[in-house]
Amino acid sequence: MFRAGSDPVQPVSLSSALKISLDNFYDLLKGHAGVAQNELLQLRLSADLLDISDDKLASKGGYKWFSYHNLLDRSDRQIESSPVSPDPNGAQVNATTLSSIYGLFLLTLRSFVVKKELSADDQKKVADINGLIDQDKTQYEKLAEDDRVNWVKHCKHTGGNVEDRNAYISWSGTWGNLREMKDALDNLKGQYFNLNTILDRKYPDPGDRAIIDAEFDYNNMTMKASYPNSYDYDYPDGDNFNISYLITLGMSGTGAFDWRYVINWQETLHTIKTAVAGSFDAKWDQETGSSSSISTDWSGSASGSYYFISARASASSHTQIQEDFSKTTGVELAAEAAFRINIRYPQWFHPELFKSKHIEENPQSFEEFFGTNGSLLYHPLGLVVVRGFSSKFTSSQDWSYDYDHNFSASSGGGFSVGPISFGASGSYSEHQHEHQIDQQHTSLTISDDKSTIRFVGYVLAKNETYLNAIDGMIKKNRTAP
């Protein structure tokens, strides 16, 4: 997203008379995105662009369901225990899915039900079936991966369309792994049936039955859909795409589709593109007080290592930029819209189980999920997006550095305000337009196009059950005679 070259990204400090920091940006988003008191906001280190299209059929160049995959890929993600997502690869989101970690959590939770309610013989049967399920999953994934690689090579040599599912099935049935993949999938379905047969019984504790039912929901293959990996218009059947159709595709199509757990959202694609909810025009100057809200919300996790203003520039250019910003007298941040897109998890996800009594009674078994850096300590309730972002800086003197030329989209960009990185033209698409720079004497404005949408953070829920259980154990041990 920055200008090509080896110039480093370096922080830029505002005038010492201004006490504005990333915390002020955090406050601004919390207030306009509707983050509740019992919720947390996690900022993105790099707010990547959301490419949203819903205005025409795939045959006319539209890509509605690819847009939904854009949302899915940001919603079904593990949340790291940090007020600002580390984002080591820039705009890339964490590669670990929430759904996969949740599945491991269910296995751990269910183990306490099995030990308590099943006979030794049934416990062994469950353990054996779990092993077979792992084998079938591994086998299928290996077969699918090999098929994908060979199918792409075939299309490259023949000029075929990788996203043509019917052509792929015809090819794989003769030259690929289609039959073996079907056998592995049938075996997997059979093992789930065998598992359900053993576990589907009466349980004295309704909470234990809820755990078993949650696992049945999670293992139900209709909870997944084959989301398109590419734009809808790349697929011959793209005009047919809807959630029901994508569910019926199952695991077929290998790399042309991403077989993922279904997630829904409160807002439609059209609303995301056009809503004016949460629009803001914040003006900060020498009278604006300092904020420490990130540290307060995140129990002392400081934001000092994350920059409010930064630039990719050579050492000499950075010196000149820093000299300019040392004379700033005010900052104005504005947006056409800033709001949360609430995530609606279907039946496969039961976060109420994060408060199970088995966690309270056996916290040591759930540390990997709910400890200080646990993979399920936080889970996303919604995405926070900003559309049409604009930043304006005023100075007591004329701006001397040529921002208009050096940070323009054609030059590669390289200027950031909080998580908003104004990038190169190559970052933009049909539905995202280049940022603009307006440099006039004592005023410097860098802004997105009014239609450009940024994914800037998550609204989070935090699970305290494990932490409270550990605190209780510590207090009990301290008071024990």
C-alpha positions in Angstrom: 0.0 0.0 0.0 3.1 2.3 0.3 5.4 3.7 -2.3 7.7 1.1 -3.8 11.2 1.1 -2.5 13.1 0.5 0.7 12.1 3.6 2.6 11.0 2.8 6.1 7.7 3.6 7.8 8.5 6.2 10.5 6.4 7.9 13.1 5.6 11.6 12.7 5.0 13.6 15.9 2.5 16.5 16.0 3.3 19.8 17.6 4.1 19.5 21.2 1.2 21.8 21.9 -1.2 19.1 20.7 -2.0 16.2 23.0 -3.7 14.2 20.2 -2.8 10.5 20.0 -4.2 7.2 18.7 -6.4 7.1 21.8 -8.3 10.1 20.4 -9.0 8.2 17.2 -10.0 5.2 19.3 -12.5 7.4 21.3 -13.9 8.8 18.0 -14.6 5.4 16.5 -16.1 4.0 19.8 -18.5 6.9 20.0 -19.7 6.7 16.4 -19.6 3.0 15.7 -21.8 2.3 18.7 -19.5 0.2 20.9 -21.3 -0.6 24.1 -19.8 -0.2 27.6 -19.4 -4.0 28.0 -17.7 -4.3 24.6 -14.2 -3.7 23.3 -12.8 -2.1 20.2 -9.8 -3.6 18.6 -8.2 -1.3 16.0 -6.5 -2.6 12.8 -2.9 -1.6 12.5 -3.6 -1.3 8.8 -7.2 -0.7 7.7 -7.5 -2.6 4.4 -9.9 -1.7 1.7 -13.3 -3.5 1.4 -14.2 -4.1 -2.2 -18.0 -4.2 -2.2 -20.2 -4.8 -5.3 -23.9 -5.7 -5.4 -25.3 -3.7 -8.2 -25.4 -6.2 -11.1 -25.4 -9.9 -12.0 -22.1 -11.8 -12.4 -22.8 -12.0 -16.2 -22.8 -8.1 -16.1 -19.5 -7.9 -14.2 -20.9 -8.0 -10.6 -19.6 -10.0 -7.7 -22.1 -10.0 -4.8 -21.0 -13.3 -3.2 -17.3 -12.5 -3.6 -18.1 -9.4 -1.6 -19.7 -11.5 1.1 -16.6 -13.6 1.1 -14.6 -10.4 1.8 -16.8 -10.0 4.9 -16.6 -13.7 5.8 -12.8 -13.6 5.6 -12.7 -10.9 8.2 -15.4 -12.2 10.5 -14.3 -15.8 10.9 -11.0 -14.9 12.5 -9.2 -15.5 15.8 -8.7 -12.3 17.8 -5.3 -11.8 19.3 -5.1 -10.3 22.8 -4.0 -6.8 21.8 -5.8 -3.4 21.5 -4.3 -3.0 18.0 -4.1 -6.0 15.7 -0.4 -6.7 15.0 -1.1 -7.3 11.3 2.5 -8.4 10.5 1.8 -8.6 6.8 0.1 -5.2 6.4 -3.5 -5.7 5.2 -3.5 -9.4 5.8 -5.9 -10.7 8.5 -5.0 -13.3 11.0 -4.9 -16.7 9.2 -6.4 -18.7 12.0 -10.2 -19.1 11.8 -12.5 -18.7 14.7 -14.5 -21.7 13.5 -11.6 -24.1 13.6 -10.5 -23.0 17.2 -14.1 -23.2 18.3 -14.2 -26.8 17.1 -11.2 -27.7 19.2 -12.8 -26.0 22.2 -16.0 -28.1 21.7 -13.9 -31.3 21.7 -12.3 -30.2 25.0 -15.6 -29.2 26.5 -17.3 -32.4 25.4 -14.6 -34.6 26.9 -15.9 -33.7 30.4 -19.4 -34.8 29.5 -18.1 -38.1 28.0 -16.0 -38.9 31.1 -18.9 -38.2 33.4 -21.8 -39.8 31.5 -20.5 -42.5 29.2 -19.3 -46.0 30.1 -15.6 -46.9 29.6 -16.6 -48.9 26.5 -18.5 -46.0 24.9 -15.7 -43.6 25.8 -13.3 -45.8 23.9 -15.6 -45.9 20.9 -15.9 -42.1 20.9 -12.1 -41.8 21.0 -11.7 -44.3 18.1 -14.3 -42.4 16.0 -12.6 -39.1 16.7 -9.3 -40.6 15.4 -11.1 -41.8 12.2 -12.7 -38.4 11.7 -9.2 -36.8 11.9 -7.9 -39.3 9.4 -10.7 -38.7 6.9 -10.4 -34.9 7.2 -6.6 -35.1 6.6 -7.1 -37.4 3.7 -9.7 -35.2 2.0 -7.6 -32.1 2.5 -4.6 -33.7 1.0 -6.5 -35.0 -2.0 -8.2 -31.7 -2.5 -4.9 -29.8 -2.3 -3.3 -32.1 -4.9 -6.3 -31.8 -7.2 -6.2 -28.0 -7.0 -2.6 -27.9 -8.0 -3.0 -30.3 -10.9 -6.3 -28.6 -12.1 -4.6 -25.2 -12.2 -1.7 -26.7 -14.2 -4.2 -28.3 -16.6 -6.1 -25.0 -17.1 -2.8 -23.1 -17.7 -1.8 -25.5 -20.4 -5.2 -25.8 -22.1 -6.5 -22.3 -21.6 -9.4 -23.6 -19.4 -11.3 -21.7 -16.7 -10.2 -22.7 -13.2 -13.6 -21.5 -11.9 -15.6 -23.7 -14.2 -16.9 -26.2 -11.7 -18.5 -28.5 -14.3 -15.3 -28.7 -16.3 -13.3 -29.4 -13.1 -15.6 -32.2 -12.1 -15.3 -33.8 -15.6 -11.5 -33.5 -15.4 -11.2 -34.7 -11.9 -13.5 -37.7 -12.5 -11.0 -38.9 -15.2 -7.6 -37.6 -14.2 -8.0 -36.3 -10.6 -9.0 -37.4 -7.2 -12.8 -36.9 -7.4 -13.7 -40.5 -6.5 -11.2 -40.7 -3.7 -12.4 -37.4 -2.3 -16.0 -38.6 -2.5 -15.1 -41.7 -0.6 -13.3 -39.7 2.1 -16.3 -37.4 2.4 -18.7 -40.4 2.6 -16.5 -41.9 5.3 -16.6 -38.7 7.2 -20.3 -38.5 7.1 -20.5 -42.1 8.3 -18.2 -41.4 11.3 -20.3 -38.4 12.3 -23.4 -40.6 12.2 -21.6 -43.2 14.4 -20.5 -40.5 16.8 -24.0 -39.0 17.0 -25.5 -42.5 17.7 -23.4 -42.8 20.8 -23.7 -39.3 22.1 -27.5 -38.8 21.4 -28.9 -39.8 24.7 -30.6 -38.3 27.8 -28.3 -36.3 30.1 -29.3 -35.5 33.7 -27.7 -32.0 33.3 -29.3 -29.8 30.7 -25.9 -28.0 30.3 -24.3 -31.2 29.2 -27.0 -31.9 26.7 -26.5 -28.4 25.3 -22.8 -29.2 24.7 -23.7 -32.3 22.8 -26.3 -30.5 20.7 -23.7 -27.8 20.0 -21.3 -30.4 18.6 -24.1 -31.8 16.5 -24.7 -28.4 15.1 -21.0 -27.8 14.4 -20.6 -31.2 12.6 -23.6 -30.5 10.4 -22.2 -30.0 6.9 -25.1 -27.8 5.9 -23.6 -25.2 8.3 -20.9 -24.6 5.6 -21.0 -23.1 2.1 -18.7 -23.0 -0.9 -17.9 -19.2 -1.1 -16.2 -18.1 -4.3 -12.5 -17.5 -4.1 -12.7 -15.2 -7.2 -15.1 -12.7 -8.5 -18.6 -14.0 -9.3 -18.2 -13.1 -12.9 -15.3 -15.5 -13.2 -17.7 -18.4 -12.7 -20.0 -19.7 -15.5 -22.7 -20.2 -12.9 -22.1 -17.0 -11.1 -25.6 -15.7 -11.8 -27.0 -18.5 -9.7 -25.0 -17.7 -6.6 -26.9 -17.3 -3.4 -26.4 -18.9 0.0 -28.7 -21.9 -0.7 -26.9 -22.6 -4.0 -23.5 -22.3 -2.4 -24.4 -24.7 0.4 -25.6 -27.4 -2.1 -22.1 -27.3 -3.8 -20.7 -28.9 -0.7 -16.9 -29.4 -0.8 -16.8 -29.8 -4.6 -14.8 -27.3 -6.7 -11.6 -27.5 -4.6 -9.7 -24.2 -4.9 -12.4 -22.5 -7.0 -14.4 -22.2 -3.8 -13.6 -21.8 -0.1 -15.6 -24.3 2.0 -16.3 -22.3 5.1 -18.8 -22.0 8.0 -21.7 -19.7 7.1 -21.8 -16.3 8.7 -24.4 -13.6 8.2 -24.4 -9.9 8.8 -26.9 -7.3 10.0 -26.2 -4.9 7.1 -26.7 -5.6 3.4 -24.0 -4.8 0.9 -26.1 -1.9 -0.4 -26.3 -0.4 3.2 -22.6 -0.7 3.7 -22.0 1.2 0.4 -24.5 3.9 1.1 -25.4 4.4 4.8 -24.5 7.6 6.5 -24.7 6.2 10.0 -21.9 7.5 12.3 -20.7 10.2 10.0 -18.3 12.5 11.9 -16.3 15.7 11.6 -14.0 16.0 14.6 -11.8 19.0 15.1 -8.9 18.8 17.5 -6.7 21.6 18.6 -4.5 22.9 21.4 -7.5 22.8 23.7 -8.2 19.1 23.2 -7.2 17.0 26.2 -5.1 13.9 26.1 -6.8 10.5 26.3 -5.7 7.1 27.7 -8.8 5.1 26.8 -7.0 2.2 25.1 -5.0 1.5 28.2 -8.2 1.8 30.3 -10.3 -0.4 28.2 -7.6 -3.0 27.7 -6.5 -3.2 31.3 -3.2 -1.4 31.0 -2.2 -2.5 27.5 -0.5 0.6 26.3 -0.9 2.1 22.8 2.5 3.8 22.8 4.1 1.4 20.3 1.4 2.3 17.6 1.7 5.5 15.7 -1.1 8.0 15.2 0.7 9.6 12.2 3.4 7.9 10.2 5.0 8.1 6.8 7.1 6.0 4.5 10.0 8.3 3.6 13.8 8.5 3.3 15.7 9.9 6.3 16.1 13.3 4.7 12.4 13.5 3.7 11.3 12.4 7.1 13.3 15.2 8.7 11.5 17.7 6.5 8.1 16.1 7.2 8.7 16.1 10.9 9.7 19.7 10.8 6.4 20.5 9.0 4.2 18.6 11.6 6.0 20.2 14.5 4.1 23.4 13.6 0.6 21.8 13.4 -2.1 23.8 15.2 -5.1 21.5 14.6 -6.3 18.2 13.2 -9.7 17.5 11.6 -10.9 14.0 10.9 -14.1 13.4 9.0 -16.0 10.5 7.4 -19.1 10.0 5.3 -20.0 7.0 7.6 -18.5 5.0 10.4 -20.5 2.1 11.8 -20.5 -1.5 12.9 -21.6 -4.4 10.8 -23.0 -6.8 13.4 -22.0 -10.4 12.8 -24.9 -12.9 13.0 -23.6 -16.4 13.7 -25.8 -19.2 12.6 -26.5 -22.3 14.7 -23.0 -23.8 14.5 -21.6 -21.2 17.0 -22.7 -21.2 20.7 -20.7 -18.6 22.6 -22.9 -19.1 25.7 -20.8 -22.3 26.2 -17.9 -20.1 27.0 -19.5 -19.8 30.4 -20.0 -23.5 31.0 -19.6 -24.9 34.5 -16.9 -27.3 33.2 -14.7 -24.2 32.5 -15.3 -22.9 36.1 -14.5 -26.3 37.6 -11.6 -27.2 35.4 -10.0 -23.9 34.3 -6.5 -25.4 33.8 -7.9 -27.4 30.9 -9.0 -24.3 29.0 -6.0 -22.0 29.4 -5.1 -22.3 25.7 -8.6 -20.9 24.9 -9.2 -18.4 27.7 -5.9 -17.6 29.3 -4.1 -14.2 29.0 -3.3 -14.9 25.3 -6.1 -17.4 24.8 -7.4 -18.0 21.3 -11.0 -17.6 22.4 -10.5 -15.0 25.1 -12.1 -12.5 22.6 -14.5 -13.2 19.7 -15.8 -10.7 17.2 -19.3 -9.3 17.5 -19.0 -7.0 14.5 -16.8 -5.3 12.0 -16.2 -1.5 12.2 -15.9 0.2 8.8 -15.3 3.8 7.7 -16.3 5.2 4.4 -15.1 8.4 2.8 -12.4 9.1 5.4 -10.7 12.5 5.3 -7.8 14.0 7.3 -7.0 17.7 7.4 -4.0 19.3 9.2 -3.5 23.0 9.8 -0.2 24.6 10.5 1.1 27.9 11.7 3.3 28.1 8.6 3.1 26.9 5.0 3.7 23.2 4.4 7.2 23.0 2.8 7.3 19.3 1.8 5.7 18.3 -1.5 3.0 16.0 -0.2 0.9 16.4 -3.3 3.6 14.8 -5.4 5.3 12.3 -3.1 2.3 10.9 -1.4 -0.1 10.8 -4.3 -1.6 7.5 -5.4 0.5 7.5 -8.6 3.7 7.9 -6.6 2.8 5.1 -4.3 1.2 6.8 -1.3 2.9 6.1 2.0 1.1 8.4 4.5 -1.0 7.0 7.4 -3.4 8.4 10.0 -4.1 5.8 12.6 -4.9 2.6 10.8 -5.8 4.5 7.5 -2.9 4.1 5.1 -3.3 6.1 1.9 -1.9 3.7 -0.6 -0.9 3.3 -4.3 -3.3 3.2 -7.2 -2.6 -0.5 -7.5 -4.5 -1.0 -4.2 -7.8 0.3 -5.7 -10.4 -1.4 -7.9 -13.5 -0.6 -9.8 -15.4 0.1 -6.5 -12.5 1.8 -4.7 -11.0 5.1 -6.0 -7.6 6.8 -5.5 -7.1 9.1 -2.5 -6.7 12.8 -3.0 -4.2 15.4 -1.6 -5.0 19.1 -1.3 -2.0 21.1 -0.2 -2.7 24.9 0.2 -0.4 27.1 2.2 -1.2 26.3 5.9 -3.7 23.5 5.1 -3.0 19.9 4.1 -5.8 17.5 3.4 -5.4 13.8 2.5 -8.7 12.0 1.8 -10.2 8.9 0.4 -12.9 9.0 -2.3 -16.3 9.3 -0.7 -17.1 5.7 -1.8 -13.9 4.1 -0.5 -14.7 1.7 2.4 -12.1 0.8 5.1 -12.2 -2.1 7.6 -10.8 -0.4 10.6 -11.5 -2.7 13.6 -13.5 -5.2 15.5 -16.2 -4.9 18.1 -15.3 -7.7 20.6 -16.8 -9.7 23.5 -14.4 -10.9 26.2 -15.0 -14.1 28.1 -14.2 -13.7 31.8 -15.3 -17.2 33.0 -11.8 -18.7 33.0 -10.1 -15.6 34.5 -12.7 -15.4 37.2 -12.3 -19.1 38.0 -8.5 -18.7 38.3 -8.9 -15.7 40.5 -11.3 -17.7 42.7 -8.8 -20.5 43.0 -6.0 -18.1 43.9 -8.1 -16.4 46.6 -9.2 -19.8 48.0 -5.6 -21.0 48.3 -4.6 -17.8 50.0 -7.3 -18.1 52.7 -6.8 -21.9 53.2 -5.4 -22.8 56.6 
